[in-house]
Amino acid sequence: MNFPYPVNVRFRPIFLYTCLLAWLLLTSSLLSAQLAIPAHNGQWVHDEAGVLSAQTVAELEYMLKAERDSTSNQIAVLIVPSLQGEPIEEYALHVAYDEWKLGKANNDNGVLLLVSIQDKRVRIEVGTGLEGRLTDALSSRINRQEISPYFRQGDFDSGIKAGVVGIIKAIQGEYKNNEPPARRPKRNGSSILTIIIIIAVIIFMSRRRGGGGGAGWSSGGGWFPPIGGGGGFGSSSGSWGSGGGSDFGGGGDFGGGGSSDSW
């Protein structure tokens, strides 16, 4: 840039420093605008949205302490007004892993129940030590069947209590699935007849080749290929690490096990 007067050259460094200072202030304001996480401070129910009664908080704290004392499983509840655009999965991991460090060392037995009121989102974040019992499917079922019906009525006290009870029962293997089974589609008679004709043609052709041992057949195994191939549904990965403390976490890594749902 060409300045009309040579004296203005002296102000170029000042201008650059001003721009740098403005950029630093803008960056710091954006960082401070990120969703804050309350300190744990030995409290296992954090209602940052103010939707729970004092009695409900006290009941939940008593229930969660009893679970910790009897099983060492660490379950925590966090309710926030809004996620401010942050994905609930990332925020849940940030809370449970970076800040609260739920779960005992070598047990990986922590659970976070996270609720965002304005976003109408709920997530159960599960440590790997409990994923075999509190599966992704059960977590989603608890969100949809136990928590969401109360939340839709504006009854957050009953919804949170029902969710915590469902989590504990699932870990204990006592949670019952009241969801009606999916209805199987009726088989079409013509489809069955088609399958029978195809099988008969294959058998006839194999015998003409002198067979019984043609390609695609095995002794007693038939011609149908194996279904699956070693896959599965809803697998979740990850591990929780080391830590300690008589009544508070010190956990480790989270792998994203659990479920996020809306109400």
C-alpha positions as CSV (number, residue, x, y, z in Angstrom):
1,M,0.0,0.0,0.0
2,N,1.3,3.5,-0.9
3,F,0.7,6.1,1.7
4,P,0.2,9.7,0.6
5,Y,2.7,11.0,3.2
6,P,5.9,9.4,4.3
7,V,5.1,10.0,7.9
8,N,2.4,7.4,7.8
9,V,4.9,4.7,7.3
10,R,5.6,4.9,11.0
11,F,2.0,3.8,11.7
12,R,2.2,0.6,9.6
13,P,3.5,-1.5,12.6
14,I,0.9,-0.1,14.8
15,F,-1.8,-1.0,12.3
16,L,-0.4,-4.6,12.0
17,Y,-0.3,-4.9,15.8
18,T,-3.9,-3.7,16.0
19,C,-5.0,-6.3,13.5
20,L,-3.2,-9.0,15.4
21,L,-4.7,-8.0,18.7
22,A,-8.2,-8.0,17.2
23,W,-7.7,-11.5,15.8
24,L,-6.5,-12.7,19.2
25,L,-9.5,-11.2,20.9
26,L,-11.9,-12.8,18.4
27,T,-10.3,-16.2,18.7
28,S,-10.5,-16.1,22.5
29,S,-14.1,-15.0,22.4
30,L,-14.9,-18.0,20.1
31,L,-13.1,-20.4,22.4
32,S,-14.9,-19.0,25.5
33,A,-18.2,-19.5,23.6
34,Q,-17.8,-23.2,23.5
35,L,-20.2,-25.2,25.6
36,A,-18.8,-25.3,29.2
37,I,-18.7,-28.5,31.3
38,P,-19.4,-28.2,35.0
39,A,-16.9,-29.6,37.4
40,H,-17.8,-32.9,38.8
41,N,-17.0,-32.1,42.4
42,G,-18.3,-35.4,43.7
43,Q,-21.8,-34.6,42.4
44,W,-23.4,-37.3,40.2
45,V,-26.5,-35.4,39.1
46,H,-25.9,-32.0,37.4
47,D,-29.0,-30.2,36.4
48,E,-27.7,-27.2,34.5
49,A,-31.1,-26.5,33.0
50,G,-33.0,-26.4,36.3
51,V,-35.7,-28.8,35.3
52,L,-35.4,-31.2,38.2
53,S,-36.8,-30.8,41.7
54,A,-34.5,-30.8,44.7
55,Q,-36.2,-34.0,45.9
56,T,-35.6,-35.8,42.6
57,V,-31.9,-34.8,42.7
58,A,-31.6,-36.1,46.2
59,E,-33.3,-39.4,45.3
60,L,-31.1,-39.8,42.2
61,E,-27.9,-39.2,44.2
62,Y,-29.0,-41.8,46.8
63,M,-29.8,-44.3,44.1
64,L,-26.5,-43.8,42.2
65,K,-24.5,-44.0,45.4
66,A,-26.2,-47.3,46.3
67,E,-25.2,-48.6,42.8
68,R,-21.6,-47.5,43.2
69,D,-21.3,-49.0,46.7
70,S,-22.8,-52.4,45.6
71,T,-21.3,-52.8,42.1
72,S,-18.7,-50.0,41.7
73,N,-20.5,-49.0,38.5
74,Q,-20.4,-45.2,38.1
75,I,-23.5,-43.6,36.6
76,A,-23.7,-39.9,36.2
77,V,-26.5,-37.5,34.9
78,L,-25.9,-34.2,33.1
79,I,-28.8,-32.0,31.9
80,V,-27.9,-28.9,29.8
81,P,-30.1,-26.2,28.4
82,S,-28.6,-26.5,24.9
83,L,-25.7,-28.1,23.0
84,Q,-25.2,-24.9,21.1
85,G,-24.7,-26.7,17.9
86,E,-22.2,-29.3,19.2
87,P,-23.0,-32.9,18.4
88,I,-24.3,-34.7,21.4
89,E,-21.9,-37.7,20.9
90,E,-18.8,-35.4,20.9
91,Y,-20.0,-33.5,24.0
92,A,-20.8,-36.8,25.9
93,L,-17.3,-38.1,25.2
94,H,-15.8,-34.8,26.2
95,V,-17.7,-34.9,29.5
96,A,-17.1,-38.5,30.4
97,Y,-13.6,-38.9,29.1
98,D,-11.9,-35.5,29.3
99,E,-13.5,-34.0,32.4
100,W,-15.4,-36.4,34.6
101,K,-13.4,-39.5,33.8
102,L,-16.1,-41.9,34.7
103,G,-15.5,-45.6,35.5
104,K,-13.2,-47.5,37.8
105,A,-9.7,-48.5,36.7
106,N,-9.6,-51.7,34.8
107,N,-13.4,-52.1,35.1
108,D,-14.5,-49.6,32.4
109,N,-17.8,-49.4,34.2
110,G,-19.0,-45.9,33.7
111,V,-22.2,-44.5,32.2
112,L,-23.3,-41.0,31.4
113,L,-26.9,-40.0,30.8
114,L,-26.8,-36.7,28.9
115,V,-29.9,-34.6,28.2
116,S,-30.2,-31.4,26.1
117,I,-33.5,-29.7,26.8
118,Q,-33.8,-27.2,23.9
119,D,-32.4,-29.7,21.4
120,K,-34.7,-32.5,22.7
121,R,-31.8,-34.9,22.5
122,V,-30.8,-37.6,25.0
123,R,-27.8,-39.9,25.0
124,I,-26.6,-42.8,27.1
125,E,-22.8,-43.1,26.9
126,V,-21.6,-46.5,27.9
127,G,-18.1,-47.7,29.0
128,T,-16.8,-50.8,27.3
129,G,-16.9,-52.9,30.4
130,L,-20.7,-52.5,30.4
131,E,-21.4,-52.7,26.7
132,G,-22.1,-56.4,26.8
133,R,-25.0,-55.8,29.1
134,L,-26.0,-52.2,28.4
135,T,-26.0,-52.6,24.7
136,D,-26.6,-50.0,22.0
137,A,-30.0,-51.5,21.4
138,L,-31.0,-51.5,25.0
139,S,-29.7,-47.9,25.5
140,S,-31.9,-46.8,22.6
141,R,-34.8,-48.7,24.0
142,I,-34.4,-47.0,27.4
143,N,-34.2,-43.6,25.7
144,R,-37.3,-44.2,23.6
145,Q,-39.5,-46.2,25.9
146,E,-38.6,-45.1,29.4
147,I,-37.4,-41.5,29.1
148,S,-39.0,-39.9,26.0
149,P,-42.7,-40.5,27.0
150,Y,-42.2,-38.5,30.2
151,F,-40.2,-35.8,28.5
152,R,-42.9,-35.3,25.8
153,Q,-45.3,-34.5,28.7
154,G,-42.8,-32.1,30.3
155,D,-42.2,-34.4,33.2
156,F,-38.4,-34.4,33.4
157,D,-38.3,-35.7,37.0
158,S,-40.0,-39.0,36.1
159,G,-38.2,-39.3,32.8
160,I,-34.7,-39.0,34.4
161,K,-35.6,-41.4,37.2
162,A,-37.1,-43.9,34.8
163,G,-33.9,-43.7,32.6
164,V,-31.6,-44.3,35.6
165,V,-33.7,-47.2,36.8
166,G,-33.6,-48.7,33.2
167,I,-29.9,-48.3,33.0
168,I,-29.3,-50.1,36.3
169,K,-31.7,-52.9,35.4
170,A,-30.1,-53.3,32.1
171,I,-26.6,-53.6,33.7
172,Q,-28.1,-56.2,36.1
173,G,-29.7,-58.1,33.2
174,E,-33.2,-57.4,34.6
175,Y,-34.4,-54.9,32.0
176,K,-37.5,-56.2,30.2
177,N,-38.2,-55.4,26.6
178,N,-41.8,-54.4,26.4
179,E,-41.5,-53.4,22.7
180,P,-43.8,-55.5,20.6
181,P,-41.9,-57.8,18.2
182,A,-41.6,-56.8,14.6
183,R,-44.3,-58.5,12.5
184,R,-42.9,-60.9,10.0
185,P,-44.2,-60.5,6.5
186,K,-46.5,-63.2,5.2
187,R,-44.9,-65.5,2.8
188,N,-46.3,-65.6,-0.7
189,G,-47.3,-69.1,-1.9
190,S,-46.0,-68.4,-5.4
191,S,-42.6,-67.4,-4.0
192,I,-42.3,-70.7,-2.1
193,L,-43.4,-72.6,-5.2
194,T,-40.7,-70.8,-7.2
195,I,-38.0,-71.8,-4.7
196,I,-39.1,-75.4,-4.8
197,I,-38.9,-75.5,-8.7
198,I,-35.4,-73.9,-8.6
199,I,-34.2,-76.5,-6.1
200,A,-35.7,-79.4,-8.2
201,V,-34.0,-78.1,-11.3
202,I,-30.6,-77.8,-9.6
203,I,-30.9,-81.4,-8.2
204,F,-31.9,-82.7,-11.6
205,M,-29.0,-81.0,-13.3
206,S,-26.5,-82.2,-10.8
207,R,-27.6,-85.8,-11.2
208,R,-27.3,-85.5,-14.9
209,R,-23.6,-84.5,-14.4
210,G,-23.2,-87.7,-12.4
211,G,-23.1,-85.7,-9.4
212,G,-24.1,-85.1,-6.0
213,G,-20.6,-83.5,-5.7
214,G,-20.9,-80.6,-8.0
215,A,-19.9,-77.1,-7.2
216,G,-21.9,-75.4,-4.5
217,W,-22.7,-78.7,-2.8
218,S,-21.2,-80.3,0.3
219,S,-21.9,-83.5,2.0
220,G,-25.1,-83.0,3.8
221,G,-24.7,-79.2,3.5
222,G,-27.0,-78.4,0.6
223,W,-26.5,-75.7,-2.0
224,F,-27.3,-72.6,0.1
225,P,-24.4,-70.3,0.9
226,P,-23.7,-69.3,4.5
227,I,-25.6,-66.2,5.6
228,G,-23.7,-63.4,7.4
229,G,-20.0,-63.9,6.9
230,G,-18.9,-63.0,10.4
231,G,-20.6,-59.6,10.6
232,G,-23.1,-58.4,13.2
233,F,-25.3,-55.6,14.2
234,G,-24.7,-52.5,16.3
235,S,-21.1,-53.2,17.2
236,S,-19.4,-50.6,19.4
237,S,-15.7,-50.2,20.0
238,G,-13.4,-48.5,22.3
239,S,-12.1,-48.9,25.8
240,W,-11.9,-47.1,29.1
241,G,-8.5,-46.7,30.7
242,S,-7.0,-46.7,34.1
243,G,-7.9,-44.6,37.1
244,G,-8.9,-44.9,40.7
245,G,-10.5,-43.3,43.7
246,S,-12.9,-44.8,46.1
247,D,-16.0,-42.9,44.9
248,F,-14.9,-41.1,41.8
249,G,-13.6,-42.1,38.3
250,G,-10.2,-41.7,37.0
251,G,-11.4,-43.6,33.9
252,G,-9.9,-43.7,30.5
253,D,-10.8,-43.9,26.8
254,F,-14.4,-44.0,25.5
255,G,-15.3,-45.8,22.4
256,G,-18.7,-44.3,21.7
257,G,-20.9,-47.2,22.9
258,G,-24.5,-46.2,23.7
259,S,-27.3,-44.5,21.8
260,S,-28.5,-41.0,21.0
261,D,-32.2,-40.3,20.5
262,S,-34.7,-37.5,20.3
263,W,-38.1,-37.1,22.0
